[in-house]
Amino acid sequence: MKILSASIRTLLLALAGTAVVASTPLRADSRVDVGVALGIPLPHGYLDVRVGREHYYTHRGVFYRRGPHGLMVVRAPRGAIIRALPPHCARIHVGNVVYYRYADVYYQAVPQGYAVVDAPAVVHVPPPPPPAVEYQSVWVGDAEFLFKDGQFFRKTPEGLVWMEAPLGAITPALPSDATSVWYQDNEYFECDNVYFRKTPEGYKVVPSPFPR
């Protein structure tokens, strides 16, 4: 019997370790990288954003950073570049310069997409309109959540934290881009992979009707 050399044994052990790591399931989206702790849930369709050495996430015009309780809602960082604008952006012309505004965040077009910039320093720029949808209080048992644009949040001493949609939560309205989905003669409404059913009290978060 041939005896494997030490270098070959080391290589085989390394390959075996890689296979074990690769087979470990991740709760996060497939775009998770070394900056994300395993097991931290992320909004469906999120985007990674880096500004220098700082790491952010963005989804539907909201920016997040990792905090002690999960993903914390933060102010859009100047210089952050996103590939596409959030929905319902307003276009503003200041002289020959075009800005795009979502809530109180301003963007300008750059070769890579759209960059977060300072608000234009002119007095005739109209103030940002109030958000189309305010945060709405939603209760599941004794737990209070805040609901806005299809996303759920919890209040913490450090600020708002994004949460996975809690089953059983009843919202007064659907997100503006929710789509009607029928399955076995029952109508559901889907937004960002979250499913709702209409009830007399509102729209209830339910499990996906489709077999996994």
N, C-alpha and C positions, 0 to 999 in steps of 0.2 A: 504493500500500500504506500502510495506517495504521500509525503507529509507536506502540507501547504506551508509556503513561506509566511513569515510574519506580515509582510506587506500585503500579500493576497488576503490573509485572514482579516486584516484591518479593513481592506476595501470591501469585503463581503459584509462585515458587520455594519459598515457605514451605509451600504445599500439597503440592508435590512432595516436599519433605523429610519431611513428615508421613506421606505414603504409604509412603516407604521405611522409616521407623521402624516403622510399623504392620505391615509385611510381614515384619519380622525375627522369627524364632521365638524363644521363651523356653523355657528348660528348666524354669523354676519354674512353679508352679500359676498359674492365671489371676488369682488374688488378689494376685499380686506387686505391690508398689508401689515408690515411689522409695527406700524404705529398704532394698531388697533388691538386691544386686548381681546383674546378669544372669549366668546360668549356674550359680548356686548351687542344687543340688537341694534339694527340700523333701519332707517326708513326705506321702504321699497322704492328703488329708483334714485337713491342718493348719489351724490358726486363727491369725490375727494377734491379738496382744494388745499394747496400749499402756498403760503406767503413767507418767503425766506425759509426759516427752519420751523415755522409754526404750521400745524396741521389742523385743518377745519373740514367740516362736511357741510354740504348745502342741499336743500331740497325745497322746491316750491317757494323760492325766494327767501327762505329762512336759513341762517347760518348757525352751525353748532360747533362746540368743542367738547372734548371729554372732560367730565367733571367728577366729583366724588360720588354722585348718584346716577351717572350715565351721561347722555348727551345733553349739554346745557345750551339753551338758546343764547346767542351772543350777537353783538352788533356786527354788521358786515365789515370785514377788515379791508382797509384801503389797500389796493393793489391786487386783491383776489381776482382771478380770471376764471370765468365760467364759459362753457361752450355755447349755451343758449340762454336767452333772457327768460325770467319768470313770466308766467302768464299775466296778461292785463297790464303790461308796462306802458307808460305814457312817453311819447316822444316830445322832447323839448328842444327848440332851436334858440341858441344864444349867439347872435351874430352868425358866423359861419360854422359854428361848432354844434354838433348834435349830441344831446344827452338822452339817456333812457332812465326813467325813474319808476321804481317800484316801492310803494310806501315812502319812506324817507331816504332810500338808498339810490344813489346815482351811478350810472354805468356809461362808459364810452366804448365804442367799437375799437378793437385792436386785432392784429392779424390772427391771434389765437382764439378770439371770441369776444368777450365783453369784460372790461375791467372795472372794478369798483373804484370810484374817484370821489374827490371832494365835491360838495355841492357848488355850482357856479356862483361866484361872488358878484352877483348883480341883484338889484333890488326888485326887478320886474318879473322875476321867475315866480309863478304862482305857487302858493304853499301846497304841499302834498295833500291830496284828499284823504279823508278818513278811510281806514281799511274797509273793503267791501264787506268783509265778514269779521265781526268782533269775536273774541274768545267767548264761548258759551259754556256755562257750568253744566256738567253732566255727572250724575251720581250712579255708582254701582254699589249697592249696599250702603255702607258707611264711608266709602272711598269717593272723594271728589276728583274729577278730571276736568280739564279745560279742553274744549274741542274747537278747532278752527281749520277750515279748508281741508277736511278729511283726516286731520292729524290730531292726536291726543297728547296732552301734556299734564304734568303734575307740578304743583307749586312746592318749592323747597326753600330753605333759608338762603340758598345761593342764587335762586332764580328758577326759571322754568326748565323742566326736564322733559324731553320727548319720551313717550311711552308707546309700547305696542298697543294696538286697538284692543280694549278689554271686551271680551264677549259679554253680551247682555246689556251693554251701554245703549241708551236710547237717546238719539240726537234729534233736535227739533227740525233740522233741515239736512238735506244732502249736500255734499260738495258740488260746486257748479259744474264740474266735469265728470260727475258720476254717470256711468252708462247702465242701461237696463240689460239684464241678463236673464234668460229664461232657462229653467231646468226642470223637467218633468212637470210641466204646467204650472210651475211656481215662478213668480218674478222676483229677482234679486237686483240689487244695485251694487256695482263694483267701482271702487276707486283705490288706486294704489294697492291692489291685491287685498283690500278689505271689503267684506260683503255685508250688505244691509238688507233687512226685510221691512216693508212698511207695516206699521201697527197703528192702532187707534191713538197711541200716545206719541208716535213719532217713528223714527227709523232705527231699528234695533240691529246692533252688530251681531252677526251670526257666523258660524263656521262656514268655510267654503263648501258649497253644495256638491262640488265635483269630487268623485272618488280620487284619492291620492294614489 
